[in-house]
Amino acid sequence: DVAYTAEPKFDGTSISLRYEKGVLVQAGTRGDGETGEDVTVNVRTIKTVPLHLQGKGWPDILEVRGEVVIPKKDFERLNAEQLKQGGKIFANPRNAAAGSLRQLDPRITAARPLSFFPWGLGQTSKPVAPRYSEVVKHLKDWGFRTTEFFRVAQGADECLGFYREMLDKREDLPFEIDGVVYKVDDLAARERLGYTARAPRWA
């Protein structure tokens, strides 16, 4: 059986964080997949984004990709506060997260209850680990908040079991999700599988 990583698909805004020698130097939105917006100043205000990597062993260049989300309870509080101040009401936590990242005043972003969860790597100056499940452990050591619902699933049956578990817990999760994601754990196998024109074959 193939080993897959299984995790919730957070319903937020995707961003990419670039670290050089352990220091956050740039943060960008995904945009159209080729060109995004530079949101470095605002991302620096998110408490779950480390400005300096902790621990040791990280590559000189490390690009961490992940999702900026707003917890459900914080979203309700945010809308209540917006209503009280005569501001804009957000339709859902994803729109609120996206709008918060695009603020011209980083103090507004800092006041918003944003959290960042990594879900992958981009460019690295050296390999981090042979398996993505090991990458996640490194990210945790380096100061990132990882989801408690991350699993390694062996074969299709365990993948379906994870799906049922998330379906049962969905309403009680602190964050909005719009599905679950499975990825081949072996990073060398991912390289061999490659991509279609629109998506990875390994996820």
C-alpha positions in Angstrom: 0.0 0.0 0.0 1.2 3.5 -0.8 1.6 5.8 2.2 -0.3 9.1 1.9 -0.4 12.1 4.1 -3.9 13.1 5.0 -5.0 16.5 6.3 -8.0 18.9 6.3 -8.2 21.3 3.4 -8.4 24.6 5.2 -10.7 27.2 3.6 -8.5 30.3 3.7 -6.0 32.2 1.6 -2.9 30.5 0.3 0.4 32.3 0.8 4.1 31.5 0.3 6.8 32.4 2.9 10.4 32.8 1.8 13.1 32.4 4.5 16.8 33.1 3.8 19.3 31.9 6.5 16.3 31.4 8.9 14.9 34.9 8.5 11.5 35.7 6.8 12.3 37.9 3.9 9.1 37.8 1.7 5.5 36.7 1.8 3.3 36.5 -1.3 -0.2 35.4 -2.2 -0.7 32.7 -4.8 -2.5 35.1 -7.2 -3.0 33.5 -10.5 -0.5 30.8 -9.8 2.3 32.7 -11.5 2.2 36.2 -10.0 0.8 37.1 -6.6 0.8 40.1 -4.3 3.6 41.0 -1.9 2.0 40.9 1.6 5.2 40.7 3.6 4.5 43.6 5.9 1.1 42.3 6.8 2.1 38.7 7.2 4.8 39.8 9.7 2.0 40.6 12.1 0.5 37.1 12.2 1.6 35.5 15.5 1.8 31.9 14.1 4.3 33.0 11.3 7.8 32.8 12.8 9.9 35.8 11.8 13.1 33.8 12.6 13.1 30.0 12.4 13.7 28.1 15.6 15.9 25.1 16.2 18.5 24.1 13.6 19.0 22.2 10.4 16.9 24.4 8.1 18.1 25.1 4.6 19.6 28.5 3.7 16.6 29.0 1.4 13.3 27.7 2.5 9.9 28.4 0.9 7.0 27.4 3.1 3.5 27.3 1.5 0.4 27.3 3.6 -3.0 28.7 4.4 -4.0 31.8 6.4 -7.3 31.2 8.2 -9.6 32.7 10.8 -11.1 30.5 13.4 -14.9 30.2 13.4 -15.4 31.8 16.8 -13.0 34.7 16.0 -14.8 35.2 12.7 -18.1 35.7 14.6 -16.5 38.1 17.0 -14.8 40.0 14.1 -18.2 40.4 12.3 -19.9 41.6 15.5 -17.2 44.2 16.0 -17.4 45.3 12.4 -21.2 45.7 12.8 -20.8 47.7 15.9 -18.4 50.1 14.2 -20.4 50.3 11.1 -17.8 48.5 9.0 -18.1 45.8 6.3 -19.5 42.4 7.2 -17.6 39.5 5.8 -19.5 36.7 4.0 -17.2 33.9 5.3 -13.8 33.4 7.1 -12.0 32.9 3.8 -13.0 36.4 2.5 -12.1 37.9 5.9 -8.7 36.3 5.8 -8.1 37.5 2.2 -9.3 41.0 3.0 -7.1 41.2 6.1 -4.0 40.3 4.2 -4.6 43.1 1.6 -5.0 45.9 4.1 -2.8 49.0 3.4 -2.4 49.5 7.1 -0.6 46.5 8.8 -2.1 47.6 12.1 -5.5 46.5 10.9 -4.1 43.1 9.8 -2.4 42.8 13.2 -5.8 43.3 14.9 -7.4 40.5 12.9 -7.3 36.9 14.4 -5.3 35.3 11.6 -3.5 31.9 11.9 -1.1 30.2 9.4 -0.9 26.5 8.8 1.8 25.1 6.5 0.8 22.5 3.9 3.8 22.2 1.6 7.2 23.4 0.5 8.3 25.4 -2.5 11.9 26.2 -3.3 14.6 24.9 -0.9 18.4 25.1 -1.2 18.7 21.5 0.0 16.3 18.6 0.6 14.6 18.8 4.0 13.6 15.1 4.3 12.7 12.1 2.1 9.1 12.0 3.2 6.6 14.9 3.7 5.5 13.5 7.1 9.1 14.1 8.2 9.0 17.6 6.7 6.0 18.4 8.9 8.0 17.4 12.0 10.8 19.7 11.0 8.4 22.6 10.4 7.0 22.1 13.9 10.6 22.2 15.3 11.3 25.3 13.3 8.4 27.2 14.9 5.4 26.6 12.7 2.0 25.6 14.0 0.9 22.3 12.4 -2.6 20.8 12.4 -3.4 18.2 15.0 -5.4 16.4 12.3 -2.4 15.6 10.1 -2.1 11.8 9.5 -0.1 9.2 7.5 -2.6 6.9 5.9 -1.6 3.5 4.4 -3.6 2.8 1.2 -7.1 3.7 0.2 -8.9 2.2 3.2 -7.1 4.4 5.7 -7.7 7.4 3.4 -11.4 6.7 3.4 -11.3 6.2 7.2 -9.7 9.7 7.6 -12.4 11.2 5.3 -15.1 9.7 7.5 -13.4 11.0 10.7 -13.2 14.5 9.3 -16.8 14.3 8.1 -17.9 13.4 11.7 -15.8 16.2 13.2 -16.4 18.9 10.6 -19.0 20.9 12.4 -16.9 20.9 15.6 -13.6 21.8 14.0 -12.3 25.3 15.0 -11.7 26.2 11.3 -13.8 26.0 8.1 -12.6 23.3 5.8 -13.7 22.5 2.2 -12.6 18.9 2.0 -9.6 16.8 2.8 -6.2 16.5 1.0 -4.2 13.3 0.3 -0.6 13.4 -0.9 1.9 10.7 -1.7 4.3 10.8 1.4 7.4 9.8 -0.5 8.9 13.0 -2.1 11.0 11.1 -4.6 7.8 9.3 -5.8 6.2 12.7 -6.2 9.0 13.8 -8.5 8.5 10.7 -10.7 4.7 11.2 -10.8 5.0 14.9 -11.8 2.2 17.2 -12.8 -0.6 17.5 -15.4 -1.1 20.9 -17.0 -3.3 21.9 -14.0 -2.5 19.8 -11.0 0.0 17.4 -9.3 -0.5 13.7 -10.1 0.6 12.9 -6.5 -2.2 14.7 -4.7 
